[in-house]
Amino acid sequence: MDKPPRPKPPKLFNNLSPTPQFGEGYGMFDAIKTIFNRPKTLKPGAEIPSVKTDLKSYYSKSPSVIWFGHSSYLIHADGINILVDPVLSGHAAPFSFQFKAFNGADVYKVADMPNIDCLILTHNHYDHLDRGALKLLTEKTKAFVMPSQVSKSLKGLNIPKEKITELNWWESAELSPEIKITATPARHFSGRGLKRNGSLWSSYVLEIKGYKLFLGGDSGYDTHFKEIGDKFGPFDLALLECGQYNVLWPYIHSMPEELITEAQELKAKVVMPVHWGKFALSNHPWNEPAERFVTAAEEAGIAYTTPRIGEPVVLDENYPTERWWQ
C-alpha cells in the first residue's frame, strides 16, 4: 500500500513553548554591544590539545564517540560510521575570516573522515551546517538525515535527492534493523540570513546496536527533555549543548548548570558536553562552559565525560574525565 502524502510544511516553524529572541529587558542593541566588548579570555592562550585518531582504521564493537570540537562528532559502532554536524572548514560563518576555529581545534578535516553510513544535521546554522565540508563529503556518504526543509540550505551541492531524508519531530528513519534515528524536539531557531525559522531544528534519539544515545543539537531548557526521557530513556550517553550561552538569549541555549536538570529528565547515565572548545560565538571565556558544567555535575553526582578533540569515548569502556582545558 502506498504511503499517504506528507502534509505540506509550514512557512515558519515554532518551538513547543513561546521563545523570544532575547531575554527580558534585552534587545538587539544589547547584542550588538557585545560584539565590541569581547574579553581576552574569549580564546585560549595556547594551542588546544588533541588526539589524532586514525578514523579510517578505527574499530570498536561498542558505540564510540570521537569529538571534533563544537558540535561535530563521529559515532562509530561495529563498522558503522555516523557523522553529526560536520563543520570542518575552519570557520563557522559565511566568510572564512569570521568566527575562525581556535588554534589547534581544527586538526580534523574532511580528508580524515572514513566512509559515512549516515550524516546527521541538527539545523542549518553556520556552526552546524558547513556547505564546504558537505560538498566534499557527499561522495563518501550513503545517507543524509536532517530536519524538515533543511535540504533547502544544500542547494548547489549536488547531493542526490534519494540520499536525503527529512524528518519532523517524532518521525524516525531506520538505517538497519539495529540502527534507528528519531527526530525529537529542541528549543532553538533556524536561519542563515535575515529570515528565521524557515526550516526545522531538532535533537535526535539514536538507537544503535542495543544502546541509546541522545544527540541534543542546540537547545534551551524546556519541557521536551522530560518528554523525551519518558518516551525513550534511559540513555547510555547524552551529548548536550554546553556553550555559546548568554543572559541576552537564555531561551535558545542552555546554561551549563541547566544540563544537570536536562540529564536527570532524560535519565542519562553519562553526559558529554559539546558546543564549546572550537569557536567563540558568545562572550564567555572559552573554557568556562566545561568548568561550570563539571563543577555542577560533580556536585549533583552526574556521571560525565570530557574528552580531548579526537579522543574516543567508548560506551561501557572508556570515559575520559581529565580537565585538560585548565
Buried (B, 14 or more C-beta within 10 A) or exposed (E): EEEEEEEEBEEEBEBEEEBEBBBEEBEEEBBEEEEEEEEEBBBBEEEBBBBEBEBEEBEBEBBBBBBBBBBBBBBBBEEBBBBBBBBBBBBBEEEEEEBBBBEBBBBBBBEBBBEBBBBBBBBBBBBBBBBBBBBBBBEBBEBBBBBBBBBEBBEEBEBEEEBBBBBBBEBBBEBEEBBBBBBBBBBBBBBBEEEEBBBBBBBBBBBBBEBBBBBBBBBBBBEBBBBBBEEBBEBBBBBBBBBBBBEBBBBBBBBBBBBBBBBBBBBBBBBBBBBBBBBBBBBBBBBBBBBBBBEBBEEEEBBBBBBBBBBBBBBEEBBBEEEBBE
